[in-house]
Amino acid sequence: MRLTGLARRYAAALFQAARESNAVDSVESDLGFITYSLDDIPQLQEVLVHPLIPGARSLDRVFKERMFARVEA
């Protein structure tokens, strides 16, 4: 995968924030889960790029249960 300059800066910032929070493994796991979900559920990609459905709300609904389960553990 080729990263653009903007994507590279976001990735670096995410890694730095994860490292500072000692959460690199959790962030890597979450990103893997998101990648798996996007690959496994083609409709999810359609929802996320649909102009009438805010992407952040969609992601929140899809991944909220997994994220809260990890935080509460």
PDB file of N, CA, C, O and CB in Angstrom:
ATOM      1  N   MET A   1       0.841  -1.172   0.000  1.00  0.00           N
ATOM      2  CA  MET A   1       0.000   0.000   0.000  1.00  0.00           C
ATOM      3  C   MET A   1       0.890   1.240   0.000  1.00  0.00           C
ATOM      4  O   MET A   1       1.849   1.323   0.768  1.00  0.00           O
ATOM      5  CB  MET A   1      -0.959  -0.005   1.216  1.00  0.00           C
ATOM      6  N   ARG A   2       0.578   2.173  -0.839  1.00  0.00           N
ATOM      7  CA  ARG A   2       1.331   3.416  -0.909  1.00  0.00           C
ATOM      8  C   ARG A   2       0.623   4.489  -0.106  1.00  0.00           C
ATOM      9  O   ARG A   2      -0.558   4.756  -0.331  1.00  0.00           O
ATOM     10  CB  ARG A   2       1.516   3.866  -2.366  1.00  0.00           C
ATOM     11  N   LEU A   3       1.320   5.099   0.818  1.00  0.00           N
ATOM     12  CA  LEU A   3       0.720   6.133   1.653  1.00  0.00           C
ATOM     13  C   LEU A   3       0.998   7.514   1.070  1.00  0.00           C
ATOM     14  O   LEU A   3       2.096   7.784   0.584  1.00  0.00           O
ATOM     15  CB  LEU A   3       1.252   6.042   3.094  1.00  0.00           C
ATOM     16  N   THR A   4       0.003   8.375   1.122  1.00  0.00           N
ATOM     17  CA  THR A   4       0.204   9.762   0.733  1.00  0.00           C
ATOM     18  C   THR A   4       0.885  10.480   1.893  1.00  0.00           C
ATOM     19  O   THR A   4       0.983   9.934   2.992  1.00  0.00           O
ATOM     20  CB  THR A   4      -1.149  10.453   0.351  1.00  0.00           C
ATOM     21  N   GLY A   5       1.345  11.680   1.657  1.00  0.00           N
ATOM     22  CA  GLY A   5       1.978  12.458   2.721  1.00  0.00           C
ATOM     23  C   GLY A   5       1.042  12.665   3.902  1.00  0.00           C
ATOM     24  O   GLY A   5       1.462  12.558   5.055  1.00  0.00           O
ATOM     25  N   LEU A   6      -0.215  12.958   3.624  1.00  0.00           N
ATOM     26  CA  LEU A   6      -1.180  13.171   4.695  1.00  0.00           C
ATOM     27  C   LEU A   6      -1.423  11.891   5.481  1.00  0.00           C
ATOM     28  O   LEU A   6      -1.462  11.916   6.711  1.00  0.00           O
ATOM     29  CB  LEU A   6      -2.493  13.693   4.129  1.00  0.00           C
ATOM     30  N   ALA A   7      -1.587  10.780   4.784  1.00  0.00           N
ATOM     31  CA  ALA A   7      -1.804   9.498   5.459  1.00  0.00           C
ATOM     32  C   ALA A   7      -0.593   9.128   6.303  1.00  0.00           C
ATOM     33  O   ALA A   7      -0.736   8.587   7.400  1.00  0.00           O
ATOM     34  CB  ALA A   7      -2.097   8.386   4.434  1.00  0.00           C
ATOM     35  N   ARG A   8       0.595   9.419   5.793  1.00  0.00           N
ATOM     36  CA  ARG A   8       1.824   9.122   6.532  1.00  0.00           C
ATOM     37  C   ARG A   8       1.881   9.939   7.831  1.00  0.00           C
ATOM     38  O   ARG A   8       2.283   9.421   8.873  1.00  0.00           O
ATOM     39  CB  ARG A   8       3.069   9.418   5.654  1.00  0.00           C
ATOM     40  N   ARG A   9       1.481  11.208   7.767  1.00  0.00           N
ATOM     41  CA  ARG A   9       1.480  12.053   8.978  1.00  0.00           C
ATOM     42  C   ARG A   9       0.454  11.547   9.994  1.00  0.00           C
ATOM     43  O   ARG A   9       0.737  11.509  11.192  1.00  0.00           O
ATOM     44  CB  ARG A   9       1.178  13.529   8.612  1.00  0.00           C
ATOM     45  N   TYR A  10      -0.741  11.158   9.520  1.00  0.00           N
ATOM     46  CA  TYR A  10      -1.747  10.615  10.428  1.00  0.00           C
ATOM     47  C   TYR A  10      -1.275   9.313  11.066  1.00  0.00           C
ATOM     48  O   TYR A  10      -1.473   9.090  12.260  1.00  0.00           O
ATOM     49  CB  TYR A  10      -3.060  10.387   9.687  1.00  0.00           C
ATOM     50  N   ALA A  11      -0.653   8.458  10.262  1.00  0.00           N
ATOM     51  CA  ALA A  11      -0.143   7.190  10.792  1.00  0.00           C
ATOM     52  C   ALA A  11       0.935   7.439  11.834  1.00  0.00           C
ATOM     53  O   ALA A  11       0.954   6.780  12.873  1.00  0.00           O
ATOM     54  CB  ALA A  11       0.411   6.312   9.659  1.00  0.00           C
ATOM     55  N   ALA A  12       1.827   8.376  11.572  1.00  0.00           N
ATOM     56  CA  ALA A  12       2.885   8.693  12.531  1.00  0.00           C
ATOM     57  C   ALA A  12       2.300   9.256  13.819  1.00  0.00           C
ATOM     58  O   ALA A  12       2.745   8.903  14.912  1.00  0.00           O
ATOM     59  CB  ALA A  12       3.878   9.690  11.924  1.00  0.00           C
ATOM     60  N   ALA A  13       1.307  10.129  13.696  1.00  0.00           N
ATOM     61  CA  ALA A  13       0.671  10.705  14.884  1.00  0.00           C
ATOM     62  C   ALA A  13      -0.058   9.640  15.692  1.00  0.00           C
ATOM     63  O   ALA A  13       0.001   9.641  16.922  1.00  0.00           O
ATOM     64  CB  ALA A  13      -0.304  11.814  14.482  1.00  0.00           C
ATOM     65  N   LEU A  14      -0.745   8.733  15.006  1.00  0.00           N
ATOM     66  CA  LEU A  14      -1.448   7.652  15.701  1.00  0.00           C
ATOM     67  C   LEU A  14      -0.457   6.760  16.438  1.00  0.00           C
ATOM     68  O   LEU A  14      -0.684   6.387  17.588  1.00  0.00           O
ATOM     69  CB  LEU A  14      -2.280   6.816  14.708  1.00  0.00           C
ATOM     70  N   PHE A  15       0.643   6.421  15.771  1.00  0.00           N
ATOM     71  CA  PHE A  15       1.650   5.580  16.407  1.00  0.00           C
ATOM     72  C   PHE A  15       2.257   6.278  17.619  1.00  0.00           C
ATOM     73  O   PHE A  15       2.442   5.658  18.665  1.00  0.00           O
ATOM     74  CB  PHE A  15       2.745   5.209  15.407  1.00  0.00           C
ATOM     75  N   GLN A  16       2.565   7.555  17.484  1.00  0.00           N
ATOM     76  CA  GLN A  16       3.143   8.299  18.608  1.00  0.00           C
ATOM     77  C   GLN A  16       2.174   8.349  19.785  1.00  0.00           C
ATOM     78  O   GLN A  16       2.579   8.137  20.928  1.00  0.00           O
ATOM     79  CB  GLN A  16       3.518   9.727  18.173  1.00  0.00           C
ATOM     80  N   ALA A  17       0.906   8.626  19.518  1.00  0.00           N
ATOM     81  CA  ALA A  17      -0.086   8.676  20.590  1.00  0.00           C
ATOM     82  C   ALA A  17      -0.249   7.306  21.245  1.00  0.00           C
ATOM     83  O   ALA A  17      -0.375   7.212  22.466  1.00  0.00           O
ATOM     84  CB  ALA A  17      -1.437   9.168  20.049  1.00  0.00           C
ATOM     85  N   ALA A  18      -0.247   6.256  20.446  1.00  0.00           N
ATOM     86  CA  ALA A  18      -0.364   4.904  20.994  1.00  0.00           C
ATOM     87  C   ALA A  18       0.847   4.561  21.843  1.00  0.00           C
ATOM     88  O   ALA A  18       0.714   3.968  22.914  1.00  0.00           O
ATOM     89  CB  ALA A  18      -0.526   3.878  19.867  1.00  0.00           C
ATOM     90  N   ARG A  19       2.016   4.930  21.371  1.00  0.00           N
ATOM     91  CA  ARG A  19       3.247   4.645  22.122  1.00  0.00           C
ATOM     92  C   ARG A  19       3.261   5.402  23.447  1.00  0.00           C
ATOM     93  O   ARG A  19       3.626   4.839  24.479  1.00  0.00           O
ATOM     94  CB  ARG A  19       4.491   5.019  21.286  1.00  0.00           C
ATOM     95  N   GLU A  20       2.867   6.669  23.426  1.00  0.00           N
ATOM     96  CA  GLU A  20       2.847   7.480  24.646  1.00  0.00           C
ATOM     97  C   GLU A  20       1.835   6.953  25.659  1.00  0.00           C
ATOM     98  O   GLU A  20       2.001   7.147  26.864  1.00  0.00           O
ATOM     99  CB  GLU A  20       2.529   8.932  24.307  1.00  0.00           C
ATOM    100  N   SER A  21       0.795   6.290  25.176  1.00  0.00           N
ATOM    101  CA  SER A  21      -0.245   5.742  26.058  1.00  0.00           C
ATOM    102  C   SER A  21      -0.019   4.266  26.365  1.00  0.00           C
ATOM    103  O   SER A  21      -0.861   3.622  26.991  1.00  0.00           O
ATOM    104  CB  SER A  21      -1.617   5.926  25.427  1.00  0.00           C
ATOM    105  N   ASN A  22       1.114   3.734  25.925  1.00  0.00           N
ATOM    106  CA  ASN A  22       1.385   2.302  26.084  1.00  0.00           C
ATOM    107  C   ASN A  22       0.248   1.454  25.530  1.00  0.00           C
ATOM    108  O   ASN A  22      -0.169   0.471  26.143  1.00  0.00           O
ATOM    109  CB  ASN A  22       1.613   1.965  27.555  1.00  0.00           C
ATOM    110  N   ALA A  23      -0.242   1.850  24.368  1.00  0.00           N
ATOM    111  CA  ALA A  23      -1.390   1.173  23.775  1.00  0.00           C
ATOM    112  C   ALA A  23      -1.110   0.696  22.353  1.00  0.00           C
ATOM    113  O   ALA A  23      -2.044   0.504  21.574  1.00  0.00           O
ATOM    114  CB  ALA A  23      -2.589   2.093  23.777  1.00  0.00           C
ATOM    115  N   VAL A  24       0.153   0.504  22.005  1.00  0.00           N
ATOM    116  CA  VAL A  24       0.488   0.109  20.638  1.00  0.00           C
ATOM    117  C   VAL A  24      -0.192  -1.212  20.275  1.00  0.00           C
ATOM    118  O   VAL A  24      -0.752  -1.339  19.186  1.00  0.00           O
ATOM    119  CB  VAL A  24       2.014  -0.014  20.471  1.00  0.00           C
ATOM    120  N   ASP A  25      -0.149  -2.189  21.172  1.00  0.00           N
ATOM    121  CA  ASP A  25      -0.768  -3.489  20.880  1.00  0.00           C
ATOM    122  C   ASP A  25      -2.276  -3.362  20.697  1.00  0.00           C
ATOM    123  O   ASP A  25      -2.848  -3.984  19.801  1.00  0.00           O
ATOM    124  CB  ASP A  25      -0.464  -4.486  22.001  1.00  0.00           C
ATOM    125  N   SER A  26      -2.922  -2.561  21.540  1.00  0.00           N
ATOM    126  CA  SER A  26      -4.377  -2.380  21.425  1.00  0.00           C
ATOM    127  C   SER A  26      -4.750  -1.679  20.126  1.00  0.00           C
ATOM    128  O   SER A  26      -5.702  -2.071  19.450  1.00  0.00           O
ATOM    129  CB  SER A  26      -4.911  -1.579  22.617  1.00  0.00           C
ATOM    130  N   VAL A  27      -3.999  -0.648  19.784  1.00  0.00           N
ATOM    131  CA  VAL A  27      -4.279   0.086  18.548  1.00  0.00           C
ATOM    132  C   VAL A  27      -4.049  -0.819  17.343  1.00  0.00           C
ATOM    133  O   VAL A  27      -4.835  -0.807  16.395  1.00  0.00           O
ATOM    134  CB  VAL A  27      -3.396   1.355  18.447  1.00  0.00           C
ATOM    135  N   GLU A  28      -2.978  -1.600  17.378  1.00  0.00           N
ATOM    136  CA  GLU A  28      -2.718  -2.533  16.279  1.00  0.00           C
ATOM    137  C   GLU A  28      -3.848  -3.547  16.150  1.00  0.00           C
ATOM    138  O   GLU A  28      -4.278  -3.872  15.044  1.00  0.00           O
ATOM    139  CB  GLU A  28      -1.380  -3.259  16.493  1.00  0.00           C
ATOM    140  N   SER A  29      -4.325  -4.041  17.284  1.00  0.00           N
ATOM    141  CA  SER A  29      -5.434  -4.993  17.275  1.00  0.00           C
ATOM    142  C   SER A  29      -6.701  -4.356  16.707  1.00  0.00           C
ATOM    143  O   SER A  29      -7.402  -4.961  15.896  1.00  0.00           O
ATOM    144  CB  SER A  29      -5.697  -5.519  18.690  1.00  0.00           C
ATOM    145  N   ASP A  30      -6.985  -3.131  17.142  1.00  0.00           N
ATOM    146  CA  ASP A  30      -8.179  -2.436  16.664  1.00  0.00           C
ATOM    147  C   ASP A  30      -8.099  -2.172  15.162  1.00  0.00           C
ATOM    148  O   ASP A  30      -9.086  -2.350  14.448  1.00  0.00           O
ATOM    149  CB  ASP A  30      -8.365  -1.117  17.419  1.00  0.00           C
ATOM    150  N   LEU A  31      -6.935  -1.750  14.685  1.00  0.00           N
ATOM    151  CA  LEU A  31      -6.775  -1.505  13.254  1.00  0.00           C
ATOM    152  C   LEU A  31      -6.917  -2.799  12.461  1.00  0.00           C
ATOM    153  O   LEU A  31      -7.485  -2.805  11.368  1.00  0.00           O
ATOM    154  CB  LEU A  31      -5.414  -0.859  12.971  1.00  0.00           C
ATOM    155  N   GLY A  32      -6.401  -3.891  13.013  1.00  0.00           N
ATOM    156  CA  GLY A  32      -6.565  -5.188  12.361  1.00  0.00           C
ATOM    157  C   GLY A  32      -8.026  -5.591  12.291  1.00  0.00           C
ATOM    158  O   GLY A  32      -8.490  -6.119  11.281  1.00  0.00           O
ATOM    159  N   PHE A  33      -8.751  -5.334  13.384  1.00  0.00           N
ATOM    160  CA  PHE A  33     -10.182  -5.652  13.420  1.00  0.00           C
ATOM    161  C   PHE A  33     -10.952  -4.825  12.388  1.00  0.00           C
ATOM    162  O   PHE A  33     -11.843  -5.337  11.710  1.00  0.00           O
ATOM    163  CB  PHE A  33     -10.751  -5.403  14.831  1.00  0.00           C
ATOM    164  N   ILE A  34     -10.600  -3.547  12.277  1.00  0.00           N
ATOM    165  CA  ILE A  34     -11.259  -2.678  11.298  1.00  0.00           C
ATOM    166  C   ILE A  34     -10.954  -3.164   9.881  1.00  0.00           C
ATOM    167  O   ILE A  34     -11.852  -3.239   9.042  1.00  0.00           O
ATOM    168  CB  ILE A  34     -10.803  -1.203  11.476  1.00  0.00           C
ATOM    169  N   THR A  35      -9.697  -3.492   9.617  1.00  0.00           N
ATOM    170  CA  THR A  35      -9.317  -3.999   8.297  1.00  0.00           C
ATOM    171  C   THR A  35     -10.062  -5.281   7.974  1.00  0.00           C
ATOM    172  O   THR A  35     -10.602  -5.438   6.879  1.00  0.00           O
ATOM    173  CB  THR A  35      -7.808  -4.238   8.225  1.00  0.00           C
ATOM    174  N   TYR A  36     -10.087  -6.197   8.934  1.00  0.00           N
ATOM    175  CA  TYR A  36     -10.812  -7.462   8.751  1.00  0.00           C
ATOM    176  C   TYR A  36     -12.283  -7.186   8.462  1.00  0.00           C
ATOM    177  O   TYR A  36     -12.864  -7.784   7.556  1.00  0.00           O
ATOM    178  CB  TYR A  36     -10.671  -8.365  10.004  1.00  0.00           C
ATOM    179  N   SER A  37     -12.885  -6.281   9.229  1.00  0.00           N
ATOM    180  CA  SER A  37     -14.303  -5.973   9.053  1.00  0.00           C
ATOM    181  C   SER A  37     -14.578  -5.395   7.676  1.00  0.00           C
ATOM    182  O   SER A  37     -15.555  -5.770   7.027  1.00  0.00           O
ATOM    183  CB  SER A  37     -14.772  -5.001  10.127  1.00  0.00           C
ATOM    184  N   LEU A  38     -13.725  -4.487   7.227  1.00  0.00           N
ATOM    185  CA  LEU A  38     -13.916  -3.888   5.906  1.00  0.00           C
ATOM    186  C   LEU A  38     -13.758  -4.920   4.797  1.00  0.00           C
ATOM    187  O   LEU A  38     -14.462  -4.870   3.788  1.00  0.00           O
ATOM    188  CB  LEU A  38     -12.927  -2.744   5.695  1.00  0.00           C
ATOM    189  N   ASP A  39     -12.830  -5.857   4.988  1.00  0.00           N
ATOM    190  CA  ASP A  39     -12.639  -6.912   3.990  1.00  0.00           C
ATOM    191  C   ASP A  39     -13.777  -7.927   4.015  1.00  0.00           C
ATOM    192  O   ASP A  39     -14.185  -8.439   2.973  1.00  0.00           O
ATOM    193  CB  ASP A  39     -11.310  -7.621   4.222  1.00  0.00           C
ATOM    194  N   ASP A  40     -14.283  -8.213   5.206  1.00  0.00           N
ATOM    195  CA  ASP A  40     -15.276  -9.267   5.389  1.00  0.00           C
ATOM    196  C   ASP A  40     -16.713  -8.800   5.126  1.00  0.00           C
ATOM    197  O   ASP A  40     -17.578  -9.612   4.797  1.00  0.00           O
ATOM    198  CB  ASP A  40     -15.176  -9.814   6.787  1.00  0.00           C
ATOM    199  N   ILE A  41     -16.966  -7.505   5.270  1.00  0.00           N
ATOM    200  CA  ILE A  41     -18.327  -6.972   5.129  1.00  0.00           C
ATOM    201  C   ILE A  41     -18.314  -5.873   4.062  1.00  0.00           C
ATOM    202  O   ILE A  41     -18.151  -4.697   4.388  1.00  0.00           O
ATOM    203  CB  ILE A  41     -18.866  -6.415   6.502  1.00  0.00           C
ATOM    204  N   PRO A  42     -18.482  -6.243   2.807  1.00  0.00           N
ATOM    205  CA  PRO A  42     -18.417  -5.243   1.734  1.00  0.00           C
ATOM    206  C   PRO A  42     -19.427  -4.101   1.908  1.00  0.00           C
ATOM    207  O   PRO A  42     -19.153  -2.968   1.511  1.00  0.00           O
ATOM    208  CB  PRO A  42     -18.648  -5.917   0.399  1.00  0.00           C
ATOM    209  N   GLN A  43     -20.568  -4.389   2.486  1.00  0.00           N
ATOM    210  CA  GLN A  43     -21.582  -3.348   2.679  1.00  0.00           C
ATOM    211  C   GLN A  43     -21.096  -2.262   3.638  1.00  0.00           C
ATOM    212  O   GLN A  43     -21.539  -1.116   3.560  1.00  0.00           O
ATOM    213  CB  GLN A  43     -22.881  -3.965   3.207  1.00  0.00           C
ATOM    214  N   LEU A  44     -20.190  -2.624   4.536  1.00  0.00           N
ATOM    215  CA  LEU A  44     -19.665  -1.644   5.480  1.00  0.00           C
ATOM    216  C   LEU A  44     -18.929  -0.537   4.736  1.00  0.00           C
ATOM    217  O   LEU A  44     -19.070   0.638   5.075  1.00  0.00           O
ATOM    218  CB  LEU A  44     -18.731  -2.320   6.498  1.00  0.00           C
ATOM    219  N   GLN A  45     -18.159  -0.896   3.744  1.00  0.00           N
ATOM    220  CA  GLN A  45     -17.467   0.112   2.938  1.00  0.00           C
ATOM    221  C   GLN A  45     -18.466   1.035   2.260  1.00  0.00           C
ATOM    222  O   GLN A  45     -18.259   2.247   2.201  1.00  0.00           O
ATOM    223  CB  GLN A  45     -16.569  -0.556   1.887  1.00  0.00           C
ATOM    224  N   GLU A  46     -19.541   0.467   1.752  1.00  0.00           N
ATOM    225  CA  GLU A  46     -20.564   1.272   1.080  1.00  0.00           C
ATOM    226  C   GLU A  46     -21.202   2.271   2.047  1.00  0.00           C
ATOM    227  O   GLU A  46     -21.442   3.424   1.692  1.00  0.00           O
ATOM    228  CB  GLU A  46     -21.645   0.364   0.471  1.00  0.00           C
ATOM    229  N   VAL A  47     -21.470   1.820   3.258  1.00  0.00           N
ATOM    230  CA  VAL A  47     -22.074   2.697   4.263  1.00  0.00           C
ATOM    231  C   VAL A  47     -21.113   3.834   4.615  1.00  0.00           C
ATOM    232  O   VAL A  47     -21.527   4.988   4.733  1.00  0.00           O
ATOM    233  CB  VAL A  47     -22.449   1.894   5.534  1.00  0.00           C
ATOM    234  N   LEU A  48     -19.848   3.508   4.781  1.00  0.00           N
ATOM    235  CA  LEU A  48     -18.870   4.509   5.200  1.00  0.00           C
ATOM    236  C   LEU A  48     -18.634   5.593   4.161  1.00  0.00           C
ATOM    237  O   LEU A  48     -18.313   6.726   4.519  1.00  0.00           O
ATOM    238  CB  LEU A  48     -17.572   3.843   5.519  1.00  0.00           C
ATOM    239  N   VAL A  49     -18.785   5.270   2.885  1.00  0.00           N
ATOM    240  CA  VAL A  49     -18.564   6.280   1.849  1.00  0.00           C
ATOM    241  C   VAL A  49     -19.859   6.903   1.347  1.00  0.00           C
ATOM    242  O   VAL A  49     -19.831   7.800   0.503  1.00  0.00           O
ATOM    243  CB  VAL A  49     -17.818   5.669   0.689  1.00  0.00           C
ATOM    244  N   HIS A  50     -20.993   6.437   1.857  1.00  0.00           N
ATOM    245  CA  HIS A  50     -22.282   6.981   1.416  1.00  0.00           C
ATOM    246  C   HIS A  50     -22.388   8.440   1.851  1.00  0.00           C
ATOM    247  O   HIS A  50     -22.155   8.749   3.019  1.00  0.00           O
ATOM    248  CB  HIS A  50     -23.469   6.148   1.993  1.00  0.00           C
ATOM    249  N   PRO A  51     -22.734   9.339   0.933  1.00  0.00           N
ATOM    250  CA  PRO A  51     -22.756  10.772   1.270  1.00  0.00           C
ATOM    251  C   PRO A  51     -23.825  11.176   2.284  1.00  0.00           C
ATOM    252  O   PRO A  51     -23.693  12.219   2.923  1.00  0.00           O
ATOM    253  CB  PRO A  51     -22.957  11.564   0.026  1.00  0.00           C
ATOM    254  N   LEU A  52     -24.858  10.391   2.442  1.00  0.00           N
ATOM    255  CA  LEU A  52     -25.931  10.762   3.373  1.00  0.00           C
ATOM    256  C   LEU A  52     -25.771  10.146   4.760  1.00  0.00           C
ATOM    257  O   LEU A  52     -26.582  10.411   5.647  1.00  0.00           O
ATOM    258  CB  LEU A  52     -27.260  10.354   2.800  1.00  0.00           C
ATOM    259  N   ILE A  53     -24.741   9.329   4.958  1.00  0.00           N
ATOM    260  CA  ILE A  53     -24.521   8.692   6.254  1.00  0.00           C
ATOM    261  C   ILE A  53     -23.182   9.167   6.797  1.00  0.00           C
ATOM    262  O   ILE A  53     -22.132   8.861   6.234  1.00  0.00           O
ATOM    263  CB  ILE A  53     -24.560   7.131   6.139  1.00  0.00           C
ATOM    264  N   PRO A  54     -23.224   9.918   7.897  1.00  0.00           N
ATOM    265  CA  PRO A  54     -21.957  10.392   8.473  1.00  0.00           C
ATOM    266  C   PRO A  54     -21.067   9.213   8.868  1.00  0.00           C
ATOM    267  O   PRO A  54     -21.492   8.356   9.643  1.00  0.00           O
ATOM    268  CB  PRO A  54     -22.225  11.292   9.703  1.00  0.00           C
ATOM    269  N   GLY A  55     -19.841   9.158   8.348  1.00  0.00           N
ATOM    270  CA  GLY A  55     -18.923   8.053   8.595  1.00  0.00           C
ATOM    271  C   GLY A  55     -18.595   7.844  10.059  1.00  0.00           C
ATOM    272  O   GLY A  55     -18.529   6.705  10.521  1.00  0.00           O
ATOM    273  N   ALA A  56     -18.390   8.914  10.788  1.00  0.00           N
ATOM    274  CA  ALA A  56     -18.024   8.768  12.199  1.00  0.00           C
ATOM    275  C   ALA A  56     -19.143   8.095  12.984  1.00  0.00           C
ATOM    276  O   ALA A  56     -18.878   7.239  13.828  1.00  0.00           O
ATOM    277  CB  ALA A  56     -17.698  10.136  12.814  1.00  0.00           C
ATOM    278  N   ARG A  57     -20.374   8.468  12.718  1.00  0.00           N
ATOM    279  CA  ARG A  57     -21.491   7.826  13.418  1.00  0.00           C
ATOM    280  C   ARG A  57     -21.578   6.361  13.056  1.00  0.00           C
ATOM    281  O   ARG A  57     -21.862   5.523  13.911  1.00  0.00           O
ATOM    282  CB  ARG A  57     -22.811   8.525  13.091  1.00  0.00           C
ATOM    283  N   SER A  58     -21.338   6.045  11.797  1.00  0.00           N
ATOM    284  CA  SER A  58     -21.383   4.652  11.361  1.00  0.00           C
ATOM    285  C   SER A  58     -20.313   3.835  12.057  1.00  0.00           C
ATOM    286  O   SER A  58     -20.590   2.749  12.566  1.00  0.00           O
ATOM    287  CB  SER A  58     -21.214   4.556   9.847  1.00  0.00           C
ATOM    288  N   LEU A  59     -19.100   4.346  12.084  1.00  0.00           N
ATOM    289  CA  LEU A  59     -18.010   3.638  12.751  1.00  0.00           C
ATOM    290  C   LEU A  59     -18.300   3.462  14.231  1.00  0.00           C
ATOM    291  O   LEU A  59     -18.056   2.397  14.798  1.00  0.00           O
ATOM    292  CB  LEU A  59     -16.692   4.384  12.562  1.00  0.00           C
ATOM    293  N   ASP A  60     -18.819   4.503  14.848  1.00  0.00           N
ATOM    294  CA  ASP A  60     -19.136   4.430  16.269  1.00  0.00           C
ATOM    295  C   ASP A  60     -20.117   3.301  16.546  1.00  0.00           C
ATOM    296  O   ASP A  60     -19.932   2.529  17.487  1.00  0.00           O
ATOM    297  CB  ASP A  60     -19.710   5.760  16.759  1.00  0.00           C
ATOM    298  N   ARG A  61     -21.143   3.204  15.743  1.00  0.00           N
ATOM    299  CA  ARG A  61     -22.150   2.152  15.959  1.00  0.00           C
ATOM    300  C   ARG A  61     -21.582   0.759  15.710  1.00  0.00           C
ATOM    301  O   ARG A  61     -21.898  -0.182  16.436  1.00  0.00           O
ATOM    302  CB  ARG A  61     -23.356   2.383  15.051  1.00  0.00           C
ATOM    303  N   VAL A  62     -20.753   0.631  14.692  1.00  0.00           N
ATOM    304  CA  VAL A  62     -20.220  -0.677  14.330  1.00  0.00           C
ATOM    305  C   VAL A  62     -19.208  -1.170  15.356  1.00  0.00           C
ATOM    306  O   VAL A  62     -19.228  -2.342  15.733  1.00  0.00           O
ATOM    307  CB  VAL A  62     -19.579  -0.622  12.952  1.00  0.00           C
ATOM    308  N   PHE A  63     -18.326  -0.290  15.810  1.00  0.00           N
ATOM    309  CA  PHE A  63     -17.209  -0.726  16.629  1.00  0.00           C
ATOM    310  C   PHE A  63     -17.356  -0.397  18.113  1.00  0.00           C
ATOM    311  O   PHE A  63     -16.506  -0.787  18.914  1.00  0.00           O
ATOM    312  CB  PHE A  63     -15.962  -0.115  16.117  1.00  0.00           C
ATOM    313  N   LYS A  64     -18.411   0.306  18.490  1.00  0.00           N
ATOM    314  CA  LYS A  64     -18.580   0.747  19.870  1.00  0.00           C
ATOM    315  C   LYS A  64     -18.555  -0.416  20.860  1.00  0.00           C
ATOM    316  O   LYS A  64     -17.873  -0.342  21.882  1.00  0.00           O
ATOM    317  CB  LYS A  64     -19.880   1.509  20.010  1.00  0.00           C
ATOM    318  N   GLU A  65     -19.275  -1.466  20.574  1.00  0.00           N
ATOM    319  CA  GLU A  65     -19.363  -2.586  21.502  1.00  0.00           C
ATOM    320  C   GLU A  65     -17.983  -3.198  21.743  1.00  0.00           C
ATOM    321  O   GLU A  65     -17.637  -3.503  22.885  1.00  0.00           O
ATOM    322  CB  GLU A  65     -20.332  -3.649  20.966  1.00  0.00           C
ATOM    323  N   ARG A  66     -17.204  -3.377  20.700  1.00  0.00           N
ATOM    324  CA  ARG A  66     -15.864  -3.962  20.850  1.00  0.00           C
ATOM    325  C   ARG A  66     -14.965  -3.041  21.667  1.00  0.00           C
ATOM    326  O   ARG A  66     -14.242  -3.512  22.543  1.00  0.00           O
ATOM    327  CB  ARG A  66     -15.229  -4.232  19.468  1.00  0.00           C
ATOM    328  N   MET A  67     -14.996  -1.771  21.404  1.00  0.00           N
ATOM    329  CA  MET A  67     -14.115  -0.831  22.104  1.00  0.00           C
ATOM    330  C   MET A  67     -14.472  -0.733  23.585  1.00  0.00           C
ATOM    331  O   MET A  67     -13.590  -0.733  24.443  1.00  0.00           O
ATOM    332  CB  MET A  67     -14.191   0.555  21.455  1.00  0.00           C
ATOM    333  N   PHE A  68     -15.774  -0.650  23.881  1.00  0.00           N
ATOM    334  CA  PHE A  68     -16.182  -0.552  25.281  1.00  0.00           C
ATOM    335  C   PHE A  68     -15.887  -1.830  26.038  1.00  0.00           C
ATOM    336  O   PHE A  68     -15.549  -1.784  27.221  1.00  0.00           O
ATOM    337  CB  PHE A  68     -17.660  -0.225  25.381  1.00  0.00           C
ATOM    338  N   ALA A  69     -16.007  -2.957  25.386  1.00  0.00           N
ATOM    339  CA  ALA A  69     -15.724  -4.230  26.046  1.00  0.00           C
ATOM    340  C   ALA A  69     -14.261  -4.275  26.466  1.00  0.00           C
ATOM    341  O   ALA A  69     -13.949  -4.772  27.548  1.00  0.00           O
ATOM    342  CB  ALA A  69     -16.061  -5.422  25.115  1.00  0.00           C
ATOM    343  N   ARG A  70     -13.368  -3.771  25.640  1.00  0.00           N
ATOM    344  CA  ARG A  70     -11.937  -3.788  25.964  1.00  0.00           C
ATOM    345  C   ARG A  70     -11.632  -2.781  27.074  1.00  0.00           C
ATOM    346  O   ARG A  70     -10.814  -3.068  27.948  1.00  0.00           O
ATOM    347  CB  ARG A  70     -11.089  -3.473  24.706  1.00  0.00           C
ATOM    348  N   VAL A  71     -12.265  -1.621  27.058  1.00  0.00           N
ATOM    349  CA  VAL A  71     -12.020  -0.597  28.066  1.00  0.00           C
ATOM    350  C   VAL A  71     -12.514  -1.054  29.437  1.00  0.00           C
ATOM    351  O   VAL A  71     -11.867  -0.800  30.453  1.00  0.00           O
ATOM    352  CB  VAL A  71     -12.702   0.718  27.669  1.00  0.00           C
ATOM    353  N   GLU A  72     -13.654  -1.726  29.459  1.00  0.00           N
ATOM    354  CA  GLU A  72     -14.230  -2.168  30.733  1.00  0.00           C
ATOM    355  C   GLU A  72     -13.486  -3.352  31.329  1.00  0.00           C
ATOM    356  O   GLU A  72     -13.576  -3.581  32.535  1.00  0.00           O
ATOM    357  CB  GLU A  72     -15.685  -2.533  30.545  1.00  0.00           C
ATOM    358  N   ALA A  73     -12.753  -4.110  30.522  1.00  0.00           N
ATOM    359  CA  ALA A  73     -12.064  -5.303  31.014  1.00  0.00           C
ATOM    360  C   ALA A  73     -10.892  -4.955  31.908  1.00  0.00           C
ATOM    361  O   ALA A  73     -10.207  -5.849  32.404  1.00  0.00           O
ATOM    362  CB  ALA A  73     -11.585  -6.145  29.855  1.00  0.00           C
TER     363      ALA A  73
END
